[in-house]
Amino acid sequence: MSFLLERFRYNADKIAIIDDGKSYTYGELLEGILDLSSTTLKGIGNKVVAIIGGYSFYNIAFFWLFMKIKIS
């Protein structure tokens, strides 16, 4: 997982996601993951988590955040 986050940093200026006509870079995605980690992780512990929704920027950031936790 850390190698993927490192690739996000390396390609920070490249477009990663287009959501509802707005483009997001890998740098913005990485920033979104880090922002979510500071507010979302409280109380989750070792629980099963489901993401219900489309492929929006924040749902994708949540997915990577939870993958990061699982692998860490």
N, C-alpha and C positions, 0 to 999 in steps of 0.2 A: 504494500500500500504506500509506503513512504516513497518508493521510486515513482509512483504515479503523481503524488503531490509535488515531488521534485520536478517532474515534467511540466506540471502546471506552472511552477515558478519559471522554468526555462522558456516556456511559450506564453508568458504572461500577457503579451500584446495581441495574441492571435484569438480569433473568435472561437468560442467553445460552444455556445448555445444561442439559438435565436428563439425567443419566447414572445409570442404575440407581437411580432414585428420589431422587437428590440433585441439588439445584439449584446451579448455578454462575453467578455474575454475570459481566458483561463485565470488571469490575475484576479478578476472580479469574482469568479467562482471560488477560488482559493480564499479570498477575503470573506466571502459569504459563509464558507465552511467554518472559518475561524470565528466569525461573529456569532454564528449559531451555536458553536461549541461553548462559548462563554455564558450563554443564556439557557440552553436547552438541556444540558446534561444533569442539572440538579434534580435529584430524585428518580432518575431513570434506573440507575444501578445496573443490575444484570437481568433486565426484563426484555421480553419480546416486544418489538416495535413494528408497527405496520404504517406504511405511508399510503394514504388513499388520496388519489388525485391524478392529474395529468402530468405531463413532462415539463412543468414550469421550472423556472430558475431555482426557486426555493426548494421544491421537491427534489430536484437533482442535488442541490447542496445538502439537504437532509440525508439523502441516500449515501453520499460520500462521507458525511460526518459519521453516520452509523457504521459504515464499513471501516472507517478509521478506528473507531472505538473497538470494534470486534477484533481487529488485527493487532491493535496496540497491546 
